[in-house]
Each structure stands twice: as structure tokens, then as C-alpha cells.
Amino acid sequence: MLSTFLSHQRKSFWRSRNRGSSIAGQIVLGFFMLYFFAIAVGVGFGMSHFLPKIFPNKEVISSFNGIILYYFAFDFIMRLQFQELPTLSIIPYLHLKIQKSKIINFLNVKALFSAFNIWPFFIFLPFCFIKISGEYGALVTMMYIVSIFSIMIFNNYLVLYIKRKSITNTLYTFLGLVVIAAFAALEYYKVISIMAGSDFVFRAIAEHPLYGFAFTVAAVAVFFFNSNFLRKNLYVEELSTRQEKKGSTDYAFLNRFGKVGELAALELKLILRHKRPRSSVILGFFFLFYGFIFYKEKAINSDAFGQMMFGAIFMTGISIIIYGQFMFAWQSAHFDGLLANKINFKDFIRAKFLLFTIGCTIITLLASFYGFLSPKLLLLHLAAYLYNIGFGTVVVLYLATLNYKRLDITKAASFNYQGTGATQWLLMFPYALTPILIYVPFGILHKPYWGLVAVSIFGLAMLLLRGFWVNYIAKRFEKQRYKIAEGFRE
């Protein structure tokens, strides 16, 4: 069955109308993966030289012990952002004489083929063989490797479990982000130290190697939790949605925008009435806690806005990034109807800009509580806000014209991970790198506030040119609309 599933997925890929863009995206991502693998190898073999320089007052093995759990804490956060659920269109198989366990095993095995599961071996194993084996011997070295492998498996399946649970209930995502934010805040205010805790744990493993199997037990437990959840939710009924009550059909604050406001109101109803877009928007509010990760006291005191720029762009523009990455695909079910109706494409694009601006404004106002950490962060957020509504919205809507992946918003159960593709990955590079590149020259010249001014002026200039960008994107959308519609029909 494993070979059969792989054969079906391979045929599905090559027979897809979007295989050209998918191959191009995979090639681009492949280059980035090779680049990061090369860095991981360099870090792994050079760690015995780097650690004494980074932590001059610590023993090299103590430093190594301290970064293991710290790395996997960061790995967990990155997996929540970027690790995709292993997918298989299960409906065609459910009526056949195929054991559910075989489908579940395929999904579990496929989940292991992730770059996140390869990097730890390149980063940690060289040091284990070079230093740990010489200091503690073969048994302790083996238990270090078993522990690292077990934590990696634990993170892998825990993230998949959380993502699958959050599809059916956003509360799980909220609780997960609250826990992450709590640990980040405790680390930030030096109440706890992850590095000290990690050092303590692995010193205990060095003294009592069998303790390392505690991580193995945890990994096996979360694997069975994940498998059990799949077994209980492997039904067509799980893909159905319950009947929802109708709410208000009029949003007075959008009336003054005329036809643009009417189109924006229709999309707002789409968001509120369907679980997947509603969950995407709600999720954006939980990312406000990420500031505790990005905003370090040392960076704030030294005006190192370049280090904090990504965090500010990410938080204030999260509504644009999360909802905008699937732009136009939200309407994929009725896209042909939009094309058949008498809708002005410029008004259609203006409505998208309007919703993005409203969402970004609300998130930025909510993020103002970081001003209690330092008023400087309010200036950083203002620059990020202008950049997001000026340039970020343009990037998202332009890339949306390249997205031909269908998205079924009526499906809110497991495996509903449609619509993702290379466009979503490529989105982050121009979005995140542009403000940093603008700021870097001023940072080098030790003019941090002038750097914020430059980012703000760039965003404001793009905002003033919004009329031009509306016309440009509307023309491109008109040119691409039949390709987009064809992709949405798959």
C-alpha cells in the first residue's frame, strides 16, 4: 500500500495543471534547503571552536548541553509556522477494502520526511562523536544521540497533533501559543533559563545514561496520541460542517466606501461564516505574543532595530500574511461566479486593500502594549505598520495572481490543507527582507532612527502610489483570471 499511495501522489503531481509552477517552486526551495544544510554541517563540525568564543566563561560541553533544548524550543516554534501536514486525499480510499492503519502509517511515515528532522543530525552529531565520546565514552554518546533523536520525533508529532486539533478547534492553538508566550516571557525576564535547564538535564544523562529513555517514552506517547486522533477522525463525516446561524448582513462602517465597501463586507461575511478563514484571522491575534521572543532587552537598549525589524513586520502584518497568502483562493468555490458577475476588477482589488488596511490597523493598535517595555518599540511598530499597508499589501496581492491552488473553505476537519504551494513560501522573502535591506545601511552608519524613517518613508510612498498599484494588479488579475479559474476548478 505504501508504494501504491506514493504512485498515486506522483501521478497526481505530474497530471496537475499547476505542475510547472510547483516544479519551479520546489527547485527554488531546494536551493535554500541545500544552503541551510551547508550551514548546519559547518555549525556541526565547527561547534567545538565556536562555543568557547560565544560562551567564554563556560566549559564547552556545558555550553553544548545548554543549547540542545534551546534549539528544540526554537525548532518547535518554527515547525508551528512552516511544517506542513502530510496530506493524502483519503476520500477515494475510504470505501475500499483498505485498513485504516495502513493509511495512518503512510501519513506518519511521510511526516518524517521533513528538513526539520535532518538538521539536528548535522548540527549535534559531529560534536557528540568529537567531544562527548572522548569525555564520557560510547554508552553516553549513544544515549545523547537517542535523546536528541527522541526530542526531534517528539517535536515532529506534537506539532502535527496540535495542528490537526487546531483545525477542528482553535482553542488548542490559543492554548499552545499562550504556553509558548509564557515560557518566552519567563525567559525574557530571567525567571527561568532554558539553557541552564538543558545543561542540568544532559548532565544527568551523562551521569545516568538510562535517563535518556525518558525522551523516548515521551516521543512514543505523542506518536500514539497522534495516531489515535487520526484513527478517530478518518471519516468523510469529519469533513462536513455544521449548519451555522445567519448573522447581520450589514456593516455600517463599510457603507461609506460604496461598491468597494460592499465587496469588502461580502468577504468579511465569508471570513465570519466559514471556519478556516475565521481561524486564520483569529490565529493572527495570538501571534502578538511573539514580541517576547524578538524583543530582547539588550537589543532595545542598543537601538538594534535591525534585529527586531522582522518581529515588528511579522506581528503588525500578521493579518496580511496569514489571510493574504491564500488570497483569491478563498473565493475559489465561487470564482467562476465572480467572473460572470458585473464586478469592476479595480473595486475588487480595492476591497482587498481596504480589508488588509483595517486588519493591520487593528493588530498594530493591539500591539501597542509593547510600549510598556520601551517607547522605542512604538516607533518601530509605526514604521512596520506603514511598510505593511504600503508595500506588504502590494506583494501579497501581486503574488495572489500567481496562485492557482484551489481552497475548499467548507472543509474544516483533518487533512484540509489545500491551497498551499510555492507561492506561500516565496511570499516571505520579498516581504521580510525588503525593510531589513532598507534599514541595514543606516544601521551600519549607527543611525538607527534614520533607518526607521527610511522604512516609514518607503511604506508611505507606496501607500500614496496605491492608485497605481490598484490599476497594475487589476490589469494583471484580468490577464490571469482564466488561468486562476482553471486551477480553482481542480
C-alpha positions in Angstrom: 0.0 0.0 0.0 2.9 2.4 0.7 4.1 2.1 -2.9 0.5 2.4 -4.2 0.0 5.7 -2.2 3.3 7.0 -3.4 2.4 6.1 -7.0 -1.0 7.9 -6.8 0.6 11.0 -5.4 3.3 11.0 -8.1 0.7 10.7 -10.8 -1.4 13.4 -9.2 1.6 15.8 -9.2 2.6 15.2 -12.8 -1.0 15.4 -14.1 -1.8 18.6 -12.3 -2.3 21.8 -14.3 0.0 23.5 -11.8 2.9 21.2 -12.1 5.1 23.9 -13.9 4.8 26.4 -11.1 5.1 23.6 -8.5 8.4 22.3 -10.0 9.8 25.8 -10.2 8.9 26.4 -6.5 10.4 23.1 -5.5 13.7 24.0 -7.3 13.9 27.3 -5.5 13.1 25.7 -2.2 15.7 23.0 -2.9 18.4 25.6 -3.3 17.5 27.2 0.0 17.5 23.8 1.7 21.0 23.0 0.4 22.2 26.3 1.6 20.8 25.7 5.1 22.2 22.2 5.1 25.6 23.5 4.3 25.3 25.9 7.2 24.2 23.1 9.5 27.2 21.0 8.5 29.5 23.9 9.2 28.0 24.6 12.6 28.1 20.9 13.5 31.8 20.4 12.7 32.8 23.9 14.0 30.8 23.8 17.2 33.8 22.8 19.3 35.5 26.0 18.1 32.5 28.4 18.2 31.1 27.5 21.6 34.2 28.7 23.6 34.1 32.0 21.8 30.3 32.5 22.3 30.4 31.3 25.9 33.9 32.1 27.1 33.1 31.5 30.8 31.7 28.1 30.4 33.0 24.6 29.7 32.5 23.6 26.0 30.4 20.5 27.0 28.3 22.6 29.4 27.6 25.1 26.6 26.7 22.3 24.2 24.3 20.8 26.8 22.7 24.2 27.3 21.9 24.8 23.6 20.2 21.4 22.9 16.8 22.1 24.5 17.1 25.8 23.5 17.5 24.7 19.9 14.5 22.3 20.1 12.3 25.1 21.7 13.1 27.3 18.7 12.6 24.3 16.4 9.1 23.8 17.9 8.1 27.4 17.1 9.5 27.2 13.6 7.7 23.9 13.0 4.4 25.5 14.0 5.0 28.1 11.3 6.4 26.1 8.4 6.0 22.4 8.8 3.2 21.2 6.6 0.8 18.4 7.5 1.5 15.2 5.5 -1.5 15.1 3.2 -3.4 12.3 1.3 -6.8 12.7 -0.3 -8.4 10.0 1.8 -12.0 10.1 0.5 -11.3 7.9 -2.6 -9.8 5.2 -0.4 -12.4 5.1 2.5 -14.9 2.9 0.6 -12.3 0.4 -0.5 -11.1 -2.6 1.4 -8.1 -0.8 2.9 -7.2 -0.9 6.6 -7.2 2.5 8.3 -4.0 1.6 9.9 -2.2 1.5 6.5 -3.4 5.0 5.7 -2.4 6.2 9.1 1.0 4.5 8.8 1.6 6.2 5.4 0.8 9.6 6.9 3.0 9.0 9.9 6.0 7.8 7.8 5.5 10.7 5.3 5.7 13.1 8.2 9.2 12.1 9.0 10.5 13.3 5.6 10.9 16.9 6.7 14.0 19.2 6.7 13.4 19.8 10.4 14.2 16.2 11.0 17.5 16.3 9.2 19.2 19.4 10.6 19.6 18.1 14.2 21.8 15.3 13.0 24.2 17.6 11.1 24.2 20.1 14.0 24.6 17.9 17.0 26.1 14.5 15.9 29.6 15.7 14.9 30.1 17.3 18.4 28.8 14.1 20.1 31.4 12.0 18.2 34.2 14.5 18.6 33.8 15.6 22.2 31.2 13.6 24.1 32.6 10.2 23.1 36.1 11.3 24.2 34.8 12.7 27.5 32.2 10.1 28.6 32.6 7.1 26.3 30.4 5.2 23.8 27.4 4.5 26.0 26.8 8.1 27.0 27.4 9.2 23.4 24.8 6.7 22.2 22.3 8.0 24.8 22.9 11.6 23.7 22.1 10.6 20.2 19.0 8.7 21.3 17.8 11.7 23.4 18.3 14.1 20.5 16.6 11.8 18.1 13.7 11.3 20.5 13.2 15.0 21.1 13.2 15.5 17.3 10.4 12.9 16.9 8.5 14.4 19.9 8.5 17.8 18.3 7.6 16.4 14.9 4.4 14.6 16.0 3.4 17.1 18.7 3.3 19.9 16.1 1.3 17.7 13.8 -1.1 16.8 16.6 -1.6 20.4 17.6 -2.2 21.5 14.0 -4.7 18.8 13.4 -6.5 19.6 16.7 -6.5 23.3 15.9 -8.2 22.7 12.6 -11.3 21.4 14.4 -10.9 23.7 17.5 -8.9 27.0 17.5 -8.8 26.8 21.3 -5.8 24.3 21.1 -3.8 26.8 19.0 -4.6 29.5 21.5 -3.5 27.4 24.5 -0.3 26.4 22.7 0.6 30.0 21.9 -0.2 31.0 25.5 2.2 28.3 26.8 4.9 29.4 24.3 4.4 33.1 25.2 4.6 32.3 28.9 7.9 30.5 28.6 9.2 33.2 26.3 8.2 35.9 28.9 9.8 33.9 31.8 13.0 33.5 29.8 12.9 37.2 28.8 12.6 38.4 32.4 15.2 35.8 33.6 12.7 34.0 35.8 13.9 30.7 34.3 16.8 29.8 32.0 16.2 27.2 29.3 20.0 26.8 28.8 20.6 26.1 32.5 17.7 23.6 32.5 19.1 21.9 29.4 22.6 21.7 30.8 21.1 20.1 34.0 19.1 17.5 32.0 22.0 16.4 29.9 24.5 16.3 32.7 22.0 13.9 34.4 22.0 11.8 31.3 25.8 11.8 31.3 25.8 10.5 34.8 22.9 8.2 34.4 22.6 7.3 30.7 19.3 5.4 31.0 17.6 8.7 31.9 17.8 9.5 28.2 15.0 7.0 27.5 12.5 9.4 29.2 12.6 11.4 26.0 12.0 8.2 24.0 8.9 7.4 26.1 7.6 10.9 25.6 8.1 10.6 21.8 6.4 7.3 21.6 3.5 8.6 23.7 2.9 11.6 21.4 3.2 9.3 18.4 0.3 7.2 19.7 -1.7 10.3 20.6 -1.3 11.5 17.0 -2.2 8.1 15.5 -5.2 7.7 17.8 -6.5 11.1 16.7 -6.1 10.1 13.1 -7.9 6.8 13.7 -10.9 8.6 15.3 -11.1 11.3 12.6 -10.6 9.2 9.4 -14.1 9.7 8.2 -15.9 11.6 5.4 -18.3 13.0 8.0 -15.3 14.7 9.7 -15.1 16.9 6.5 -18.6 18.2 6.8 -19.6 21.4 8.5 -22.5 22.1 10.8 -25.2 24.5 10.0 -24.4 28.0 11.2 -26.8 30.7 12.2 -27.0 33.7 10.0 -25.7 36.9 11.4 -26.1 40.5 10.4 -25.9 41.3 6.7 -24.9 44.9 7.0 -21.7 46.5 8.3 -22.4 50.2 8.7 -18.7 51.3 8.9 -18.1 49.9 5.4 -21.1 51.7 3.8 -19.2 54.9 3.2 -16.8 53.1 0.8 -19.6 52.5 -1.7 -19.1 49.5 -4.0 -15.7 48.8 -2.5 -17.2 48.6 1.0 -19.9 46.3 -0.3 -17.3 43.9 -1.7 -15.3 44.1 1.5 -18.4 43.4 3.5 -19.1 40.2 1.4 -15.5 39.0 2.1 -15.9 39.8 5.8 -19.1 37.7 5.9 -17.1 34.9 4.2 -14.5 35.1 7.0 -17.0 35.1 9.8 -19.2 32.3 8.4 -16.5 29.8 7.5 -14.2 28.0 9.9 -11.0 28.0 8.0 -10.7 31.7 7.1 -12.1 32.7 10.6 -9.5 30.5 12.3 -6.7 32.1 10.1 -7.8 35.6 11.2 -8.2 34.7 14.9 -4.8 33.0 14.8 -3.2 36.3 13.9 -4.1 37.8 17.2 -2.3 35.1 19.1 1.0 36.0 17.3 1.0 39.3 19.2 2.9 37.4 21.9 5.9 36.8 19.6 7.3 40.2 20.7 8.6 38.5 23.8 10.8 36.3 21.6 12.0 39.1 19.2 12.3 42.0 21.6 15.3 41.4 23.9 16.4 43.9 26.5 19.9 44.2 25.0 18.6 44.9 21.5 16.2 47.5 22.8 18.8 49.4 24.9 21.3 49.4 22.0 18.6 50.6 19.4 19.3 47.4 17.3 16.1 47.9 15.3 17.5 45.8 12.5 17.4 42.7 14.8 13.8 43.4 15.8 12.6 44.5 12.4 11.4 41.1 11.3 9.4 40.6 14.5 7.7 44.0 14.1 6.9 43.3 10.5 5.6 39.9 11.3 3.4 40.9 14.2 1.9 44.1 12.8 1.4 42.5 9.4 0.3 39.0 10.5 -3.3 39.5 9.3 -1.9 40.3 5.8 0.5 37.4 5.8 -1.8 34.7 7.2 -5.0 35.6 5.3 -3.3 37.1 2.3 -1.2 34.0 1.5 -4.4 32.4 0.2 -5.8 35.5 -1.5 -8.3 34.8 -4.3 -8.3 31.1 -3.3 -10.8 32.0 -0.5 -13.3 32.6 -3.3 -12.2 29.5 -5.4 -15.6 27.8 -4.8 -17.5 30.6 -6.4 -14.7 32.2 -8.5 -16.4 31.5 -11.8 -19.5 33.3 -10.5 -17.3 36.4 -9.7 -16.0 36.4 -13.2 -19.6 36.1 -14.6 -20.9 38.9 -12.5 -20.7 42.6 -13.3 -17.8 43.3 -10.9 -15.3 46.0 -11.6 -11.9 44.4 -11.0 -10.4 47.6 -9.7 -13.1 47.7 -7.0 -12.5 44.1 -6.3 -8.8 44.8 -5.7 -9.5 48.0 -3.7 -11.7 45.9 -1.4 -8.8 43.6 -0.7 -6.6 46.6 0.1 -9.3 48.0 2.4 -9.6 44.8 4.4 -5.9 44.5 4.8 -5.6 48.1 6.0 -8.3 47.6 8.6 -6.8 44.3 9.8 -3.3 45.7 10.0 -4.5 48.8 11.9 -6.3 46.8 14.5 -3.4 44.5 15.1 -0.9 47.4 15.3 -3.1 49.1 17.9 -3.3 45.9 20.0 0.5 45.5 19.8 1.0 49.0 21.3 1.2 47.3 24.8 4.8 46.6 23.9 5.3 50.4 24.6 5.4 49.4 28.3 8.7 47.6 27.5 10.0 50.6 25.8 8.5 53.6 23.9 11.1 52.9 21.2 9.1 49.9 20.1 6.1 52.1 19.3 8.3 53.9 16.7 9.4 50.5 15.3 5.8 49.4 15.1 4.8 52.6 13.3 7.5 52.1 10.7 6.4 48.4 10.3 2.8 49.5 10.0 3.4 51.9 7.2 5.5 49.4 5.4 2.9 46.7 5.8 -0.1 48.7 4.5 2.1 50.3 1.8 4.3 47.6 0.4 3.2 44.4 2.1 -0.3 44.6 0.7 1.1 45.0 -2.8 3.4 42.0 -2.5 0.6 39.8 -1.3 -1.9 40.8 -4.0 0.7 40.5 -6.7 1.7 37.0 -5.7 -2.0 36.1 -5.4 -2.2 36.5 -9.2 0.3 33.6 -9.4 -1.7 31.3 -7.1 -3.8 28.7 -8.9 -4.4 26.3 -6.0 -8.0 25.6 -5.0 -9.0 26.1 -1.4 -12.2 24.5 0.0 -13.3 26.6 2.9 -16.3 24.4 3.7 -13.9 21.7 5.0 -12.7 22.3 8.5 -11.5 18.8 9.5 -8.3 16.9 9.4 -6.2 16.8 6.2 -7.8 20.0 4.9 -4.5 21.6 4.0 -5.4 22.6 0.5 -4.2 25.7 -1.3 -0.6 25.6 -0.1 2.2 25.9 -2.7 5.5 27.6 -3.6 3.8 31.0 -3.7 3.2 30.8 0.1 6.9 30.1 0.7 8.2 32.7 -1.8 5.9 35.3 -0.2 8.0 35.7 2.9 11.3 36.5 1.1 10.5 39.9 -0.5 8.1 40.7 2.3 10.6 40.2 5.2 13.9 41.1 3.5 12.9 44.4 1.9 12.6 46.5 5.1 15.8 44.9 6.6 17.7 45.8 3.4 16.4 49.4 3.6 17.5 49.7 7.3 20.9 48.0 7.0 22.9 51.0 5.6 21.6 53.2 8.4 22.4 50.6 11.0 26.0 50.4 9.7 26.3 54.1 10.0 24.9 54.0 13.5 21.8 56.0 12.6 19.0 53.6 13.8 16.3 56.2 13.9 17.1 57.4 10.4 16.7 53.8 9.4 13.2 53.7 10.8 12.4 57.0 9.0 13.6 55.4 5.7 11.4 52.3 6.1 8.5 54.6 7.0 9.0 56.9 4.0 9.2 53.8 1.7 6.0 52.5 3.1 4.3 55.9 2.9 5.4 56.4 -0.7 4.0 53.0 -1.7 0.8 53.9 0.1 0.5 57.2 -1.8 1.0 55.2 -5.0 -1.8 52.8 -4.1 -3.9 54.0 -7.1 -1.1 53.0 -9.5 -0.8 49.6 -7.8 -4.6 49.0 -7.9 -4.6 49.6 -11.7 -1.5 47.4 -12.2 -2.8 44.5 -10.1 -6.3 44.8 -11.6 -4.8 44.5 -15.1 -2.7 41.6 -14.2 -5.7 39.9 -12.5 -7.7 40.5 -15.6 -5.0 38.9 -17.7 -4.5 35.9 -15.4 -8.2 35.3 -14.4 -8.8 32.4 -16.7 -5.7 30.6 -15.6 -6.7 31.2 -11.9 -10.2 29.9 -12.6 -8.9 26.8 -14.4 -6.7 26.0 -11.4 -9.5 26.6 -8.9 -11.7 24.0 -10.8 -9.3 21.2 -9.9 
